[in-house]
Amino acid sequence: MMDLKEEKPRARELRISRGFDLASFNPHGISTFIDNDDTVYLFVVNHPEFKNTVEIFKFEEAENSLLHLKTVKHELLPSVNDITAVGPAHFYATNDHYFSDPFLKYLETYLNL
């Protein structure tokens, strides 16, 4: 987290709630959504063990931490790359490849498909 209103902003690490597998956390795309009640939700594209998921967190300001709410896996996210949050549990995402097979992904990139 970084407060850009500070004269000399610096990054601060946020703790993530217990039970979330930090060892396999491999974040990629990121987006935030601020609800009407000022609750902040953080959406993170995650690639744990070469899989594709979207992690949804709630920012706990008092504890300066993230509460993990949900892991989203879906067949329409075979190679999720970036994300835009549009609600506390809704988002748009992009895939950077059509194929999910590693060899076909390589060909897709190499052949500029």
N, C-alpha and C positions, 0 to 999 in steps of 0.2 A: 504494500500500500504506500502511496505517496501523496502528501498534501501539497499541491502545487501553489497554494496560497502562502506557504512559508517562504521566508526570504531565501533560505538555502535548503530547498527540498531534498529529502533523502529517503531512500526506499526502506520500508520497514516490513519485516516478515510477519505474515499472519499465520497463526496456528490453525490447524484443521482438526475438526472434531475427531474424537476417538472412534475407532471402528472403520475408518477409511484407510484403505491400503496405500500408504505413502510410498512403499517400496516399489510399486509398479506404476506410480503416478508419472505419466509422460505427457505433460500438457502441450497443447498446440494453439489452436484458436481460442479467443477469449472475448466475452461480451458481458455487459452489466445491464440490469433492468432495475429502475427505481419505481416502486409501486406508489399508489396514491397516499399510503400511510408512511411514506419515506423509507420503507423496507428496501434494502438493497440485495438483489440476487446476482450471483456470479455464475455464468455459464462457461464451462471450459471443455474444449475438445480434448479428449484423452485417448492415448494410444497405449493402453497397458498390454504388454506382451504381444505387440503387433496386432492388437484388436482395435476396434473403433467404437468409442462411446462418447456420450456427452454427460458431464457431471454438473449437477445443479447444486449450488451452495447458497446459504443465506448468511449475510454478513451480520455478525453479532458485535455491534459497536462497543458495548460496555466491556466485553472481554477481548476486543480486538482480535476476533477469530472468525473462522468460517465453519458453519454448521452444514455438514453434508446432508442434503435432502433426498437426492435421487440419482441413480445411474440410468441413462437412457441408451438402450441398444435397439437397433431396428434395421431391417433388411434394406431400407432406403438410404442407409448411411454406411455403404460398404467401404468408403474411403473418405470419411468426413475430414474436411480441411479447415473450414472457418465457420463462424456462427454469428448470428445476430439475434439477441434476445428481444422479444416483443411482448412478453408477459411473464408472470412469475413461474410459469411452467410451459411456456410456448416460445418457439424459436424458429428461425430459418437457418438452414445449413447448406454448405456447398460441399460437393465431393470433387476431389481433384483427379480422380480416375473413374472410369466406367467399370472396369474389371476389378475383381477382388483377388483373383489368383495372382501371386507374385510374378510369375513368368509373363502372363498376359499384361500385367501392369507395366512391366519393363518394356514389352513390345509396343504398348500403347504410347509410352513416353518416347521411345527410340524412333518409332515411325511417325511421331507427331500426329497421332490420331486424336 
